[in-house]
């Protein structure tokens, strides 16, 4: 029995068309038959170097003019690029001389100014783009910081030398802010108690714009005397303490010699109804409300550098009445500035320093004699002798005209003179 032949499946057309569609979809999915290129990874942007610390702190005020100046970065820098051509210290856009150094261990750039910084001024520390990181990458522009200095200089002591042996009238001297100004004063503390002086618990001996102190009373004999100075700017309220100093005074039993010294020159001026008359070297020395004048003393007969033990000035007046002398109140002052005897004016020079009273006059025998002394006078004469003060002593009378005998034609007994006692050399 035979089989019927197999039939082929009827052509419907769906098979090939469906295959073409699938091929097209595959082509579209693979980008028309090509593989896409892989995307390269984007490198992270390296941040610019940063200042992480500065001294003085940025925008700080009242910075001590001699403070350290440095800048610390967050990564190493190339030392070869750190020099004054690339690192600036500026004052009002003007570059200041400076030395630049680099400490790699802490990534710190230090600047040392070649000049003393001005007070109460703003300074800028700036880094140019020529400064590089260790890998050669330059710093970005605008890397800088600023600070403003304080209003006082440090107290620098001039004399006496530390632990020096001195007499009881030694002058204290120190460096200040330059010429006296209305707002800067100096408080002076001294005594035998070092702790009280160091802490400023002792009494203030002087609060004045002067940079020296001529003692009005003697320092204690045979003692270790401590002293210190505090500068104050009354406008800014800043105060700056100086270090503690000390000197040793001679014992009271130290042998003493004496010498009488004359005037070197003297002069003054007199206010007239019309104009002012000047005089120098005349027979009389006028003092009073309408007079200005003073005396330079000849200290050349005192041994050079001597420590004085005491001194008194003796003047003779035309008044023989003790009561009148007390009424006139003659006094001896320090001058404000040096003056020339034959160019005196009214009311000066010489001008009497209001805070410079060294001695009041006292009537002594014989009648008509006035003595000024002795602590303030000894202090003044020692300062002149040792070159620590220039300027003659100014004499005044409070209430009325008072004439003192001058040198020249007057008898030796009535000429102005000073009796000076001093410690023997080498004692």
C-alpha positions as CSV (number, residue, x, y, z in Angstrom):
1,X,0.0,0.0,0.0
2,X,1.5,3.1,-1.1
3,X,1.8,6.4,0.9
4,X,0.5,9.6,-0.2
5,X,3.4,12.1,-1.1
6,X,4.2,14.7,1.7
7,X,2.9,18.2,1.2
8,X,5.0,21.3,1.5
9,X,3.9,23.9,3.8
10,X,2.0,26.8,2.2
11,X,4.1,30.1,1.6
12,X,2.7,32.7,3.7
13,X,5.5,35.3,3.3
14,X,5.9,35.9,7.1
15,X,9.2,34.2,7.7
16,X,11.5,36.2,5.6
17,X,9.9,39.6,6.4
18,X,10.1,38.9,10.1
19,X,13.8,38.1,9.8
20,X,14.6,41.3,7.9
21,X,12.9,43.3,10.7
22,X,15.0,41.6,13.3
23,X,18.2,42.3,11.3
24,X,17.3,45.9,11.0
25,X,16.7,46.2,14.7
26,X,20.0,44.6,15.5
27,X,21.8,47.0,13.1
28,X,20.2,50.0,14.7
29,X,21.1,48.7,18.2
30,X,24.8,48.3,17.2
31,X,25.1,51.7,15.4
32,X,24.8,50.5,12.0
33,X,27.0,47.6,12.6
34,X,30.0,49.6,14.4
35,X,31.0,49.3,18.1
36,X,31.0,52.7,20.1
37,X,34.5,54.1,21.3
38,X,35.0,53.9,25.1
39,X,34.8,57.3,27.0
40,X,38.1,58.5,28.7
41,X,37.9,59.2,32.4
42,X,38.0,62.9,33.4
43,X,40.9,63.8,35.7
44,X,39.9,65.7,38.9
45,X,40.8,69.4,39.0
46,X,43.7,70.0,41.5
47,X,42.9,72.8,43.9
48,X,45.2,75.8,44.1
49,X,47.7,76.1,47.0
50,X,46.2,77.7,50.1
51,X,47.6,79.8,52.9
52,X,46.7,77.8,56.0
53,X,48.3,80.1,58.6
54,X,50.0,83.5,58.8
55,X,51.8,85.6,61.4
56,X,50.6,88.2,62.0
57,X,47.0,86.8,61.4
58,X,45.4,88.3,58.4
59,X,43.6,91.7,58.9
60,X,45.0,91.9,62.5
61,X,45.3,95.3,64.2
62,X,47.8,96.7,66.7
63,X,50.6,94.3,65.7
64,X,53.9,95.0,67.3
65,X,56.1,96.6,64.7
66,X,59.0,94.0,65.2
67,X,56.8,90.9,65.3
68,X,57.7,87.8,63.2
69,X,56.2,87.7,59.7
70,X,55.6,84.4,58.0
71,X,53.1,82.5,55.8
72,X,52.4,78.7,55.8
73,X,51.1,76.8,52.8
74,X,49.2,73.6,52.6
75,X,51.8,71.9,50.3
76,X,55.5,72.2,49.5
77,X,56.8,75.1,47.4
78,X,59.8,75.4,45.2
79,X,62.5,77.2,47.3
80,X,64.2,78.5,44.2
81,X,61.1,80.7,43.5
82,X,61.0,82.2,47.0
83,X,62.9,85.4,46.9
84,X,62.3,89.2,47.2
85,X,61.5,89.4,43.5
86,X,58.5,87.1,44.0
87,X,57.5,87.7,47.6
88,X,56.8,91.3,48.6
89,X,56.3,93.3,51.7
90,X,54.5,96.5,50.7
91,X,53.6,99.7,52.4
92,X,51.1,101.8,50.5
93,X,52.0,99.9,47.3
94,X,55.7,100.6,47.9
95,X,57.9,97.5,48.2
96,X,60.0,97.4,51.4
97,X,63.5,95.8,51.6
98,X,63.1,92.3,52.9
99,X,64.9,88.9,53.3
100,X,62.9,85.8,52.3
101,X,63.6,82.3,53.6
102,X,61.8,79.0,53.4
103,X,61.5,76.1,55.9
104,X,60.5,73.0,54.1
105,X,59.6,71.0,57.2
106,X,56.6,73.2,57.9
107,X,56.1,74.7,54.4
108,X,56.7,78.2,56.0
109,X,57.9,81.3,54.1
110,X,59.5,83.8,56.5
111,X,60.1,87.5,55.7
112,X,62.6,89.7,57.7
113,X,62.2,93.4,56.9
114,X,65.3,95.4,56.2
115,X,63.9,98.5,57.8
116,X,62.0,99.2,61.0
117,X,58.3,99.1,60.3
118,X,56.3,102.4,60.7
119,X,53.8,102.7,63.5
120,X,50.1,102.6,62.8
121,X,50.5,101.6,59.1
122,X,49.0,98.8,57.1
123,X,51.5,96.4,55.4
124,X,50.7,93.8,52.7
125,X,52.6,90.5,52.2
126,X,52.0,89.3,48.6
127,X,53.1,86.3,46.6
128,X,53.4,86.6,42.8
129,X,52.5,83.9,40.4
130,X,56.2,83.3,39.9
131,X,56.1,81.4,43.1
132,X,55.7,77.7,42.2
133,X,54.7,74.5,44.0
134,X,57.3,71.8,44.2
135,X,55.9,70.2,41.1
136,X,56.3,73.4,39.1
137,X,52.6,74.6,39.2
138,X,52.5,78.4,39.8
139,X,50.5,80.0,42.5
140,X,47.3,81.6,41.4
141,X,47.0,85.4,41.5
142,X,45.8,87.2,44.6
143,X,47.7,85.3,47.3
144,X,48.3,87.9,50.0
145,X,47.5,89.0,53.6
146,X,47.6,92.3,55.5
147,X,48.2,93.6,59.0
148,X,48.3,97.0,60.8
149,X,51.1,97.9,63.2
150,X,50.8,99.2,66.8
151,X,51.3,102.8,68.1
152,X,54.4,102.4,70.4
153,X,58.0,101.5,70.1
154,X,59.6,99.2,72.6
155,X,61.4,100.8,75.5
156,X,65.1,100.6,74.9
157,X,67.2,101.5,78.0
158,X,70.2,103.8,77.4
159,X,71.7,104.5,80.9
160,X,72.7,103.5,83.5
161,X,74.2,100.3,82.3
162,X,72.8,97.1,83.9
163,X,74.4,96.5,87.4
164,X,76.5,99.6,87.0
165,X,77.8,101.3,90.2
166,X,76.4,104.7,90.4
167,X,75.9,107.7,92.7
168,X,72.7,108.7,94.3
169,X,71.8,111.2,91.5
170,X,72.2,109.1,88.4
171,X,69.9,110.0,85.5
172,X,67.7,107.3,84.0
173,X,67.5,107.4,80.2
174,X,65.7,105.3,77.6
175,X,64.7,105.3,73.9
176,X,61.2,106.3,72.9
177,X,59.0,106.9,69.9
178,X,61.3,109.7,68.6
179,X,60.6,113.4,69.3
180,X,58.1,114.1,72.1
181,X,54.5,114.0,71.0
182,X,51.3,115.0,72.9
183,X,49.9,111.5,73.1
184,X,52.9,109.4,74.2
185,X,53.9,109.4,77.9
186,X,56.3,107.3,79.9
187,X,55.6,106.0,83.4
188,X,58.8,105.5,85.5
189,X,58.9,103.0,88.4
190,X,61.9,102.5,90.7
191,X,62.7,101.2,94.2
192,X,64.5,98.5,96.1
193,X,61.7,96.0,95.8
194,X,62.2,94.2,92.5
195,X,58.7,92.5,92.5
196,X,56.9,95.8,93.1
197,X,58.7,97.5,90.3
198,X,58.3,94.6,87.9
199,X,54.6,94.4,88.5
200,X,54.2,98.2,88.4
201,X,52.9,98.1,92.0
202,X,55.3,100.8,93.2
203,X,54.6,104.5,92.9
204,X,55.0,106.2,89.6
205,X,57.9,108.6,89.8
206,X,57.0,110.4,86.5
207,X,54.3,110.4,83.9
208,X,55.7,112.7,81.2
209,X,56.6,112.7,77.5
210,X,60.4,112.9,78.4
211,X,62.7,110.0,77.7
212,X,64.8,110.5,80.8
213,X,64.4,111.1,84.5
214,X,66.5,113.4,86.6
215,X,65.7,112.4,90.1
216,X,64.4,115.1,92.4
217,X,65.5,113.2,95.4
218,X,68.5,111.0,95.8
219,X,68.4,107.2,95.3
220,X,69.1,105.2,98.5
221,X,72.8,104.8,99.2
222,X,74.5,101.4,99.2
223,X,71.4,99.7,97.7
224,X,70.4,97.7,94.6
225,X,67.9,99.9,92.9
226,X,65.4,98.4,90.4
227,X,63.7,100.5,87.7
228,X,61.4,100.0,84.7
229,X,59.5,102.2,82.2
230,X,56.1,101.7,80.7
231,X,55.2,103.6,77.5
232,X,51.6,104.7,77.0
233,X,49.8,106.2,74.0
234,X,46.9,108.0,75.5
235,X,45.2,108.4,72.1
236,X,45.2,104.7,71.3
237,X,45.2,103.5,75.0
238,X,48.1,101.1,74.2
239,X,50.6,100.4,77.0
240,X,53.9,98.7,76.5
241,X,56.1,97.6,79.4
242,X,59.9,97.8,79.4
243,X,62.0,95.1,81.0
244,X,63.2,95.4,84.6
245,X,66.6,97.1,85.1
246,X,68.9,97.7,88.1
247,X,72.0,99.5,89.3
248,X,74.0,99.6,92.5
249,X,74.5,102.9,94.4
250,X,77.7,103.8,96.3
251,X,77.8,103.4,100.1
252,X,77.1,106.5,102.1
253,X,80.6,106.1,103.7
254,X,82.4,106.6,100.3
255,X,84.9,109.5,100.6
256,X,83.8,112.8,99.1
257,X,85.7,115.8,97.7
258,X,84.2,119.2,96.8
259,X,84.8,122.0,94.3
260,X,83.2,125.4,93.6
261,X,82.3,126.1,90.0
262,X,81.4,129.4,88.3
263,X,78.9,130.2,85.6
264,X,79.9,129.5,82.0
265,X,77.6,132.1,80.5
266,X,74.1,133.6,81.1
267,X,71.6,135.8,79.5
268,X,68.0,136.8,79.3
269,X,65.4,139.2,77.9
270,X,63.0,141.8,79.2
271,X,59.6,142.7,77.9
272,X,59.5,146.5,77.4
273,X,56.4,148.7,76.7
274,X,57.7,148.6,73.1
275,X,59.5,145.5,72.1
276,X,61.8,143.2,73.9
277,X,65.4,143.9,75.1
278,X,68.0,141.2,75.1
279,X,71.0,141.0,77.4
280,X,73.9,138.6,78.1
281,X,76.8,138.9,80.5
282,X,75.4,142.0,82.2
283,X,76.1,142.9,85.8
284,X,72.6,141.7,86.9
285,X,70.4,138.7,86.1
286,X,66.7,139.7,86.0
287,X,63.9,137.4,87.0
288,X,60.2,138.0,87.3
289,X,56.9,138.2,85.3
290,X,58.4,140.3,82.5
291,X,61.8,138.5,82.3
292,X,63.2,135.4,80.8
293,X,66.7,134.1,81.4
294,X,69.0,131.5,82.7
295,X,72.5,130.3,83.4
296,X,74.9,127.7,81.9
297,X,77.3,126.3,84.5
298,X,81.0,125.6,84.0
299,X,81.3,121.9,85.0
300,X,84.7,121.6,83.5
301,X,86.4,121.6,87.0
302,X,84.5,118.5,88.1
303,X,86.3,115.3,87.4
304,X,84.9,113.7,84.1
305,X,82.2,111.1,84.8
306,X,82.1,111.8,88.5
307,X,79.2,110.7,90.7
308,X,77.9,113.6,92.6
309,X,77.2,113.4,96.3
310,X,75.4,116.8,96.5
311,X,75.4,120.3,95.1
312,X,73.9,123.8,95.9
313,X,73.7,126.9,93.8
314,X,74.3,130.3,95.5
315,X,73.0,133.6,94.1
316,X,73.1,137.1,95.5
317,X,70.1,139.4,95.1
318,X,69.7,143.1,95.4
319,X,67.0,142.5,98.1
320,X,68.2,142.1,101.6
321,X,64.8,141.4,103.0
322,X,64.2,137.7,103.8
323,X,60.4,138.3,103.8
324,X,60.6,139.7,100.3
325,X,62.6,136.7,99.1
326,X,60.0,134.4,100.4
327,X,57.3,136.5,98.6
328,X,59.2,136.4,95.3
329,X,59.5,132.6,95.4
330,X,62.6,132.3,93.2
331,X,62.9,128.9,91.6
332,X,65.2,126.9,89.3
333,X,63.8,124.9,86.4
334,X,65.1,122.7,83.6
335,X,64.7,124.3,80.2
336,X,62.6,122.8,77.5
337,X,65.4,123.0,75.0
338,X,69.0,124.2,74.7
339,X,69.4,128.0,74.2
340,X,72.1,130.5,73.4
341,X,72.7,133.2,76.0
342,X,72.9,136.2,73.7
343,X,69.8,135.4,71.7
344,X,67.3,135.0,74.6
345,X,63.8,136.2,73.9
346,X,60.6,136.8,75.8
347,X,58.8,134.7,77.0
348,X,61.7,132.5,75.8
349,X,63.9,130.9,74.9
350,X,64.9,129.7,77.4
351,X,61.5,128.4,78.4
352,X,61.1,126.9,81.8
353,X,59.7,123.3,81.6
354,X,56.5,123.3,83.7
355,X,57.4,119.8,85.0
356,X,61.1,120.6,85.4
357,X,61.2,122.3,88.8
358,X,64.5,121.2,90.4
359,X,64.7,123.5,93.4
360,X,63.1,126.4,95.2
361,X,65.3,129.3,96.5
362,X,65.8,129.6,100.2
363,X,67.2,132.7,101.9
364,X,70.4,132.1,103.8
365,X,73.1,134.2,105.5
366,X,74.5,136.7,104.7
367,X,71.4,138.8,104.0
368,X,70.4,138.8,100.3
369,X,71.8,135.4,99.6
370,X,69.6,132.7,98.0
371,X,70.5,129.0,97.9
372,X,69.0,126.4,95.5
373,X,69.7,122.8,96.4
374,X,70.7,120.2,96.9
375,X,69.1,117.0,95.5
376,X,67.6,118.4,92.4
377,X,70.6,120.7,91.7
378,X,73.0,117.8,92.1
379,X,70.9,115.6,89.7
380,X,70.9,118.4,87.1
381,X,74.7,119.1,87.4
382,X,75.6,115.4,87.2
383,X,73.5,115.0,84.1
384,X,75.2,118.0,82.4
385,X,78.6,116.7,83.5
386,X,78.0,113.2,82.0
387,X,76.5,114.5,78.8
388,X,73.0,113.3,79.6
389,X,71.4,116.7,79.6
390,X,72.0,119.9,77.7
391,X,70.7,123.3,78.5
392,X,71.3,125.8,81.3
393,X,69.1,126.2,84.3
394,X,66.2,128.6,84.1
395,X,65.5,130.9,87.0
396,X,62.2,132.5,87.7
397,X,60.5,134.7,90.3
398,X,56.9,134.2,90.9
399,X,55.5,137.6,91.9
400,X,57.8,140.5,91.2
401,X,61.1,141.6,89.6
402,X,64.1,140.2,91.4
403,X,67.7,140.9,90.3
404,X,70.6,138.5,91.0
405,X,74.2,139.6,90.7
406,X,75.9,138.4,87.6
407,X,79.6,137.9,86.9
408,X,81.6,140.4,85.1
409,X,82.2,143.6,87.2
410,X,80.7,142.2,90.4
411,X,82.9,141.2,93.3
412,X,83.8,137.5,93.4
413,X,81.9,137.0,96.7
414,X,78.6,137.9,95.1
415,X,79.0,136.2,91.7
416,X,76.8,133.2,91.0
417,X,78.5,129.9,91.9
418,X,77.7,126.3,92.8
419,X,79.4,124.2,95.4
420,X,79.6,120.6,94.2
421,X,80.5,117.5,96.3
422,X,81.5,114.4,94.4
423,X,82.8,110.9,95.3
424,X,86.5,110.4,94.9
425,X,87.8,108.7,91.8
426,X,88.3,105.0,92.2
427,X,86.4,104.8,95.4
